[in-house]
Amino acid sequence: MRLDKFLKVSRLIKRRTVANEVSDMGRVFINGNPAKPAKQVKENDIIEIEYASRTLKVKVLKVPQGAVSVQQAPDLYSVIE
């Protein structure tokens, strides 16, 4: 699954266009490397998102194949920091 879509489906970022913009600005990293919106996300990847006031670091637990409900979204990742 593409990074921008995963960020939206997991609700780490509310909209896919915002996820695209944040990735293009170089504020999203996968396993320590800057990631473009089209980068493929795999299980056990570490995603870091630099927000204005903090940095969120999560580990991908599973990559969904389709739509995910609001209740299932937190099960896709675990927060590291």
C-alpha positions as CSV (number, residue, x, y, z in Angstrom):
1,M,0.0,0.0,0.0
2,R,1.2,3.5,-0.8
3,L,2.4,5.6,2.1
4,D,-0.1,8.4,1.6
5,K,-3.0,6.0,1.5
6,F,-1.7,4.1,4.6
7,L,-1.5,7.4,6.5
8,K,-5.1,8.2,5.6
9,V,-6.5,4.7,6.2
10,S,-4.7,4.4,9.6
11,R,-5.9,8.0,10.4
12,L,-2.5,9.2,11.3
13,I,-3.2,12.0,8.9
14,K,-6.8,12.9,8.1
15,R,-6.7,13.5,4.4
16,R,-4.6,11.9,1.6
17,T,-3.8,15.3,0.0
18,V,-2.3,16.4,3.4
19,A,-0.3,13.2,3.6
20,N,1.0,13.9,0.1
21,E,2.0,17.4,1.0
22,V,3.7,16.4,4.3
23,S,5.7,13.6,2.5
24,D,6.7,16.0,-0.3
25,M,8.0,18.4,2.3
26,G,10.4,15.7,3.6
27,R,8.6,15.3,7.0
28,V,7.8,11.6,6.7
29,F,10.5,8.9,7.1
30,I,10.3,5.2,6.7
31,N,13.0,3.3,8.5
32,G,15.0,6.5,8.8
33,N,14.9,7.5,5.1
34,P,12.8,10.3,3.7
35,A,9.8,8.8,2.0
36,K,7.8,10.0,-1.0
37,P,4.0,9.5,-1.1
38,A,4.2,6.6,-3.5
39,K,6.6,4.6,-1.3
40,Q,5.3,1.1,-0.5
41,V,4.6,0.5,3.2
42,K,5.3,-3.0,4.5
43,E,4.7,-4.7,7.9
44,N,7.3,-3.9,10.5
45,D,8.3,-0.6,8.8
46,I,9.0,2.3,11.2
47,I,7.2,5.5,10.1
48,E,8.2,8.9,11.6
49,I,6.0,11.9,11.0
50,E,7.3,15.3,12.0
51,Y,4.3,17.5,13.1
52,A,4.8,21.2,13.9
53,S,5.3,20.6,17.6
54,R,6.2,16.9,17.9
55,T,7.4,13.8,16.2
56,L,5.3,10.7,16.1
57,K,7.0,7.3,15.6
58,V,4.9,4.2,14.8
59,K,5.6,0.6,13.8
60,V,3.3,-0.8,11.1
61,L,1.6,-4.0,12.4
62,K,-0.5,-4.8,9.3
63,V,-1.2,-3.4,5.9
64,P,-4.9,-3.5,5.0
65,Q,-6.2,-4.5,1.6
66,G,-9.1,-2.2,1.5
67,A,-11.2,0.2,3.6
68,V,-10.8,0.2,7.4
69,S,-13.3,1.2,10.0
70,V,-12.6,3.9,12.6
71,Q,-12.5,1.2,15.3
72,Q,-9.9,-1.0,13.4
73,A,-7.6,1.9,12.4
74,P,-5.5,1.9,15.7
75,D,-4.8,-1.9,15.2
76,L,-2.8,-1.1,12.0
77,Y,0.1,0.4,14.0
78,S,1.7,0.7,17.5
79,V,3.1,4.0,18.8
80,I,6.8,3.8,19.7
81,E,7.4,7.4,20.7
